[in-house]
Amino acid sequence: MTARDSAWRIVSVLGAVVGYGCLAAFLSLVGLQVYRWFQEGDWTHVSLADGIRIVLTRLHIPDDATGRLARLSHWLDAPVNWLGLHKVIEVLPASLALFSIAVLGNFIFVYGTDRLRSYRRGT
């Protein structure tokens, strides 16, 4: 196996992991929202900003930290610049973002697999 084959195999595997991982997260999130809708009769909106906040919480970023992730956390809570971007990520559903990333990851997976096959055939 050449270095080119190994590189395309790695790209393909990473695309599959990202694509199918985000697809599973998308289905889980929509499933949770549907479950809550059936249970409570009200749709629970989960924005992209909510998803980013959850990830930052899981990373245990302290409030007095000074790194980039801490600045992102403070910006999500009280933006002072990039106000339009903040509005977009507050409105954009996290499920749509996850589905978009899943499609992109699947595209990378398929493209990497096709390139690997074409190099193996010698074309």
N, C-alpha and C positions, 0 to 999 in steps of 0.2 A: 504494500500500500504506500503510495507516494504521499508527500506532504500536502499536495493539493487535495487528494482524496480525504485525508484526515481533516483538513480544514473545512471542506464542504460537509463532511459527516458531523463535525462539531457544530457548525452553523445550523444544520438540519435538526440535530438533537435539541439545541437551545431553542430553536423556533417551535419545536413540538412541545417542549416543557412550558414555555411561555404561553403558547397558544391554547393548549389543552388545560393548563392550570388556570388561566383567566376564564376559559369557558366554564370550568367547574365552579369558579368563584361567582361568575355571572349567574349560572343556574341556581346556585345556593342562595344568592341575594334575592333573585326574583322569587324563588320558592319561599323564602322567609317573608317577603312582602305579601305574597299571596296568602300565606298562612295567617299573617296578622290581619289581612283584609277580611278573610273568612271569619276570624275570631272576633274582631272588633268592629268590622263594618266600615273601616276608614283606612285609606291607603297611606302607608308610611313612606314618605319621601326620604330617600337616602341620597344626598348630593355627593359630588366628588369631594367637596371640602370635608364632609363628614367622614368619608373613607380615608382621606389623608390624616384627619385628626385621630382616627382609630389606629392607623399604622403608627403615628408618632407616639400615641399613648402606649402601644405595645412595645415600642423601643425604649420606654422609660426615660424620656427626655425631661430632666428637671426644669423647673420654672426659672431658676437662676442661671441656666446654662447660656453660653455665648456663641455656640457654633452655628453653622448654617441651618441645621434642623431646628434648633431653638428659635432662630430668627423666623423660619417658616411657620413654626407653631404660633409665635406671637403675631405674625402677619395674618394668619388665618383668623385669629381672635379679634384683632383690631388693626385693620389695614390703614396705612397712611399714604401709600403709593400703589400704583398698579390697581386702581379701584375697579376699572372695567374688567380686568382679568379676575379679580376677586368675585365680582358679580356673576361672571360666567361660571366659575367653579362652584359657586353657591347654588346655581340653578341647574347645572348639568347633572343628570342622574349618574350615579356611580355605575349602575348596570350598563348604561350606554358606553361609558368609558371602558369598562371591562370587556364588553362585547367587541368594541373597536380594537382593543389590544389583542384579543383572541383571534380576530380576523387577520391582523397584521402578523402575529406569530405563526398562524397556519400558512399564510402566504410565504413567509421565510422558510418554513418547513418544506413546503412543496417545491419552492424554487431551489433550495439546497439539495433536495433529493433528485430533482430533474438534472441539475448540473452534475451531480455525482454520477448519475447513470450515463450522461452524455460523455463524461471523461472516461468512464469504464469502456464504453463502446468505441472510443477513439474518434468521436466526431467533434 
